[in-house]
Every structure is written in C-alpha cells, then in structure tokens.
C-alpha cells in the first residue's frame, strides 16, 4: 500500500474531509453565537443584580419610615436628639439652662 492510499484510508475520502471541515466551521459559528448569547445573558444578570440592590435599599428605607411612623402614632417615638446649628452649637431650646 502506498503512502497516499494509507493517508486516504486514515482520514477517509476528500468528501469526508470537506464534510468534517464544514462541520467544524458550523460549530465555530455556533460557538461564536453562543458566546454572544452568554455575554448578553451576563449583562442582563448584572443589570438585574443592580436593580435588586436598589430595590432592597428602597425597601429598607420604606420599612424604616413605616416603623418610625408607627412609633409616632403609638406615642412610643424616641425623643429626638438636638441637632447642631449651622455654627455647631446646639439649638437654643435644648441648650437653655433653668434660671432658678
């Protein structure tokens, strides 16, 4: 058996080699398409995570506001702490000292 015949026997006919080449080309195109789809899916997941974080932050803020409102309505509201004025001093009402 000559070398060409042995090679043809190993890899099959030229038609088989072309079919294999076509199949590999199709597979490569499919993989490129899959890569694009996975990239788009990843971007969607990242956007969903960001939206979920924002929604969670808003939910916490609403929950805190509702808790404060419930405390105020029930009369159990904590005494607010005096805020410092623009010059850093406490407000006049909270810093007044009784003159007895």
LODREN-658086 format. One record per residue (C-alpha): residue number from 0; residue in three letters; x, y, z. Coordinates in steps of 0.25 Angstrom, whole numbers. Layout:
! residues N
PT  torpa  vexza     xx     yy     zz
PT    NUM    ALA      X      Y      Z
...
END
This chain:
! residues 100
PT  torpa  vexza     xx     yy     zz
PT      0    UNK      0      0      0
PT      1    UNK      6     13     -4
PT      2    UNK      6     26      5
PT      3    UNK     -5     33     -1
PT      4    UNK    -14     21      0
PT      5    UNK    -11     19     14
PT      6    UNK    -14     34     17
PT      7    UNK    -27     33     10
PT      8    UNK    -31     21     18
PT      9    UNK    -27     28     31
PT     10    UNK    -35     41     28
PT     11    UNK    -46     36     18
PT     12    UNK    -49     42      5
PT     13    UNK    -48     56      1
PT     14    UNK    -63     57      2
PT     15    UNK    -62     53     17
PT     16    UNK    -51     63     20
PT     17    UNK    -59     74     13
PT     18    UNK    -71     70     22
PT     19    UNK    -62     70     34
PT     20    UNK    -57     84     30
PT     21    UNK    -71     89     28
PT     22    UNK    -76     83     41
PT     23    UNK    -64     90     49
PT     24    UNK    -68    103     42
PT     25    UNK    -82    102     46
PT     26    UNK    -78     98     60
PT     27    UNK    -69    110     61
PT     28    UNK    -80    119     56
PT     29    UNK    -90    113     67
PT     30    UNK    -79    115     78
PT     31    UNK    -78    130     74
PT     32    UNK    -93    131     74
PT     33    UNK    -93    124     88
PT     34    UNK    -82    133     93
PT     35    UNK    -90    146     89
PT     36    UNK   -103    140     96
PT     37    UNK    -95    137    108
PT     38    UNK    -89    151    108
PT     39    UNK   -103    157    107
PT     40    UNK   -108    148    118
PT     41    UNK    -97    152    127
PT     42    UNK   -100    167    125
PT     43    UNK   -115    164    128
PT     44    UNK   -111    157    141
PT     45    UNK   -102    169    145
PT     46    UNK   -113    179    142
PT     47    UNK   -123    170    150
PT     48    UNK   -114    170    162
PT     49    UNK   -112    185    162
PT     50    UNK   -127    186    161
PT     51    UNK   -129    176    172
PT     52    UNK   -119    184    181
PT     53    UNK   -126    197    178
PT     54    UNK   -140    191    181
PT     55    UNK   -134    185    194
PT     56    UNK   -129    199    198
PT     57    UNK   -143    205    196
PT     58    UNK   -150    194    203
PT     59    UNK   -141    196    215
PT     60    UNK   -143    211    215
PT     61    UNK   -159    209    214
PT     62    UNK   -158    199    225
PT     63    UNK   -151    209    234
PT     64    UNK   -160    220    230
PT     65    UNK   -172    212    234
PT     66    UNK   -166    207    247
PT     67    UNK   -164    222    251
PT     68    UNK   -178    226    247
PT     69    UNK   -184    214    255
PT     70    UNK   -175    218    267
PT     71    UNK   -180    233    265
PT     72    UNK   -195    229    264
PT     73    UNK   -194    219    276
PT     74    UNK   -187    230    285
PT     75    UNK   -174    222    286
PT     76    UNK   -166    231    278
PT     77    UNK   -152    233    283
PT     78    UNK   -148    247    288
PT     79    UNK   -141    253    276
PT     80    UNK   -127    257    279
PT     81    UNK   -124    272    277
PT     82    UNK   -117    275    264
PT     83    UNK   -105    285    264
PT     84    UNK   -108    298    258
PT     85    UNK   -100    304    246
PT     86    UNK    -89    309    255
PT     87    UNK    -88    296    262
PT     88    UNK    -96    300    275
PT     89    UNK   -108    292    280
PT     90    UNK   -121    299    278
PT     91    UNK   -126    309    287
PT     92    UNK   -137    301    293
PT     93    UNK   -128    289    296
PT     94    UNK   -117    297    302
PT     95    UNK   -125    307    311
PT     96    UNK   -121    305    326
PT     97    UNK   -132    308    336
PT     98    UNK   -130    321    344
PT     99    UNK   -135    317    358
END
